[in-house]
Amino acid sequence: MLKRLVKCKGYHVYFASLAFDNFKNIHPHMIKFFKISLIIGTLGFLSKPAIGQDLLITTGGDSIRCEIVRENAVELVYKIYDNYETSKSFILRSKVASFQYDYASVNPTSSDSASAATSNGKVSFRTATGVYSTKWRLAMGAGASWRLADLPSGVSASYEDHLRKLNSGYQYHLDVSRFLSPAMGIGLKYALFRSSNSDEVTLTAADGQQVRGIIDETVSVHLIGGFWTVRNASMNGDNAFLLKVGGGYQFLRDELEASIPAVAKGNTWALFVDLGYDLAITPWLSLGIQASFIAGDLKSFKVSGENIRQTLELPKGEKVSLNRLELSGGLRFNL
């Protein structure tokens, strides 16, 4: 019976459209998630802070305009505001000649010295501590992934269940970042989503008759792209929150095994945002967790099988959505 379905006219068009129709529309909540993530990232990391109000003078004669956030008998912990970046560091009390809180309020006319102090106090990779002192970050991880869309209407319950199972799968990723300053950098990302399921389902043939057979389907989506990243270290300087926003290209491959095999392929642009947190184990190794949202739509794909090779263009207004939400964990190397 399933062999008859495979050979009937228009089967490959039916297979491709039916297998993908359930990914046509992105869930509205995910649109909100994507927008909110970008807004939070922009406001949280790019908003320009006010210049520091405290003054710290080292035993070497350097003046550092900063915000002193903590002091004890051993060290002073302070923040430096440099353009759009906030860097955190510390200095041993033995290296401090003097310091003054609210220096700008006490000395309101000292704009020239304040400007020089800010320049002298700029935190670089050489003077920064903790995670801010590293220029390279290599991240690898794996986790769960969910494709986001409503299931199609007008299909059998067995086939709907098959598609629902294909919506969830696993993913793994690898990305490398090069920080151009202690807080900001660029990078490259590779990620793979994969899902598979085998079920006995009921399908409707081109002549309108229903047939039942076993379908074995595997979906893979590869993502390659670049990103812009920022990091914000914790108070101890070793742990860090990270935001990555980027774009790239996605490659889809959907393999269907019935009485004969059929394969659908497609590629499209992608946008993604990653929000993560790194927990330091050693100065160079961290455990990381990450939530990601990836967006992209296909408008055409190629179908191949026994005695057929065809490129299908979707009707205007229709699309194959590759949107998905991912949660993962893994290792991070700070070098």
N, C-alpha and C positions, 0 to 999 in steps of 0.2 A: 504493500500500500504506500509506504513512504517513498519507494522508488518511483512510483507513478507520480507522486507529488513533485519529486525532484525534476522529472522530465517534462512536466506540464509547462505550457507557454507562460513566460513572465515569472517563473519561479524565482529567479535570481533577483529581479527587481523587488519582488514580494519579500524575499528573505532580508535584503539589505534594509528596505524601508521599515519593515516590521521590527527587525532587531534593533533599529536605532531610533524609532519613533518615540520611545520612552525617554529619550534624552533631549527632547526638543526645547524644553523651557527650563530656564534657571529658576530655582525657587526664590520668591521675592525676599525672603529673610536672608538669603545668601548675598543678594545685592546689597542689602543694608550692612551686612558683616564686612563686605569688601570696602564700601564707602567709609564706614566708621573706622576701620583699620587704617586706611590712608589718612583720614583726618587726624586721628590720634597720633599717628607716626609723625605727621607734618608738624602739628602743634607741639607735641611733646619733645621732639628732637631738634626741630629747626627754629623754634621760637628763640629769638635773640635775648639772652639774659642781660640784666643790668650789670654794669661794671662793679667789681668787688669794692667793698667799703672799708676793708681792713688793710693795714700795712704791716709787712713783715720784713725785717732787715737781717740779713745773714751776717755771719762773722767774716765772710769774704767781701762784704760791702755791697752786695746786691740788694735792691729794694723790690719786693714782690707785692703788688697790689692784688688782693685776693679776698676771699671770704673764709675766715677761720671757723671751722665747724666743730672742732674738738681739740682739747689740750689736756695733757697730763704731764707727769714728771719726766717722761721719756721723750715725747714727741708732740708735734703740732700737726693736725690734719687740716688741710685747706683745699679750697676749690679755686681754680683759675677760669675766668671767662674770657675766651678769645674768639671774637667774631661770633660764629654760630655754634661754637663748641664749648662744652663744660668739661674740664678735666680735673681729676682729683689726685692729690698727692700728699706726701707727708715729709716732714723734716725733723731730724733729731734736735732736741732742745740744746744740745752741746754746739749745734751749728747756728743757733739763733742768737743774734746780738740783742735784738729787742723786737717788740711787736706792739701794735696799737689797734684797738677796736674802734670802729666808726671814725676812721682817719679822715674821710672826706667831709664829715660833719664838723669835725674839730678844726680842719684846715680847708675851708671852702674855696680859697683862692689858689690852691696848689695844683692847678690843672696840668702845668708842664711836668712837674715831678711825678704826678699821678700817671701821665701818659708814658713817661719813661719807665716807671715801675711796672706798668702792665706789659711793656715790651720785654723788659728783663725777666719777668716772671712767666713768660709763655712756656707751657709744658710741652716738651717734645718727647719722641721715643726714648731719647737718651736720659732725660730727667724724670720721665714718668715711672710709676711703679705698678705692680700687679698686671692685670690684663691689658692696661693701656700701654705697656711697654712692648707689646708684641705686634709685629707687622703682618704676620700671616696666620690665618685660621683655616684649618682643614676639618670639615664636618662630614660624618657618615652616620647614617641611621636607617631605621626601618620602622614600620608601624601599620596602622589600619587606614583604609581609604574608602570613601563613599562617593559614588557619582550621584549628582543631585538633579532629580527630575521626577515628575509624576509618571506613573505607568500608563500605557496606552489603554484606551477603551475599545471594546468590540473584539477582544481576543478571548480565547478560552482561559479558564481558571488555571489550568496546568501550565500554559505558556506564560501567563502573567506571573505565576510563581517562579518560573524559570528566569524571567527577566529581572524579577526582584532580587534573586540570589546573585545575578550578575552585577547588580548595582554596587555590591560591597566586595572588597578584595583587600589586597595587601600592597604596600609600596616600599621602595627603598630609594635612598637618594645619596648623592655625593656632591658637595660643593666646596669651593676654595675661595677665600676672600683675601684680598691684599689691601691693607689699611694704609691710606695716604696720609692720615694723621691719626693721633691716638683714638679718635672717636668715629671717624668716617672712612669708608673704603668702597671698593668695587669687587665684583667676583663673578664666577661662572658656576652654573648649576646643572646637574643631570638628575633626572628622577624617572622612575618606572612604576606605572600602575599595572597590576595584573589581576584578573578575575577569571574563574572558570566554573562551569557547572554542567552536569549531565543529568537529563531527566527524560522521562517518557511524557510526551506532550501531544496535544491535539491541535492541528493546524488546518487552515482552510486553503484548499487548492485553488488554482486559477479558474476552474470550472464551477467553483462554489461548493464542491463536496468536501466534507471533513474527513481527514485521515489521521491516524495515530501512529507514532513511531518514536524512536529514541534520538534525541539531539544532544550532541556533545559540543559545547561552545567555549572558546577561550578568547578573552579580550585583553589586548596589551596596548598601553599608551606610553610612548617615550616622550620626554620633555628635555630639551636642551635650550639654555638661555643664559642671559647675563643679568646682573642686578646691581643696585646701589644699596649699601648697608650702613647702618649706624649702630653703635653700642653704647650702653650706659652702665658703667660699673657700679657695683654695690658699695656700701660704706667701707668694707674691708679691702676693696680694690681688686679682689680675685674673681668674684662672681659677676655676671653681667647679663642685662637684658639686651636682646638684639632684634632689630627690625630690618627686613630685606624686602625691597620692592623691585620687580623686574619684569622682563618680557623675553619671549623666545619663540620656539617653534615646537609643535606637537605632532607626533606621528602615530596614527592609530592602525592596528591590525586586528581584525575580527575573523577568527577561524571557526567554521562550522563543519562538523562531521555528522552527516546523516547516512544515506546509502552511498552518496558520493560527497567528496569535500567541496566546500565553497569558501572563498576568502574575500573579505572586503577591506580595502585600504584607503586611507585618507590622511591629509596633513593640513595644518592650519596654524595661524599665529596664536600665541598664548600670553596672558598676563598672570602674574602671581604675586602673592604677599605672604611672607613668613614672619611669625612672631615667636620668639624663643627665649629660653633662659638657660645659661650655662652655670653649672655648680662645680667649682674647682675641686679637684682631687689632689693634684700636684700643681706646681707653677706652670706646667706646660700641658697638662691633661685635665679635661673636664667632662662631666656627664651633662648632656643637654636634652631638653624637651622642646618640642616645636609643634605649633599649629599652623597649617598652611591652607590657603584657598587658591585654586587654580581655575582660570576661566579661558574658554576658547570654543569656537563654533565651526563646524564643517558645513560647507555648502555643496560639496561634490565629493565623490569617492569612486574608486574603481572596484568592480566585482569580477572575479575570475573563478572558473570551475571547469567542469567537463564540457568541452566544446563551446565555451563562451568566455569572452573578455569584453567588458563593457564599462564605460565611464558614465556615471549617473549624475546629472545635475538636478538638484532639488528645486522644486517650484519656488517662485519668488515668495518670500516671507517665511519659508520653512528652513530649518537648519538642524544639524546634528550637534548637540551640545556635549562638550567634554568637561564641563564644570565638575569640580569635585572638592571635597573637604578632606584633609588628611591630619592625623595625629601621630606623632612619631617620637622616638627617643634614640639616643646613640652617643658616640664618642666625639669629642672635639679636641683637636690638637692646636695649641697656641704656640707659635714659633717666632 
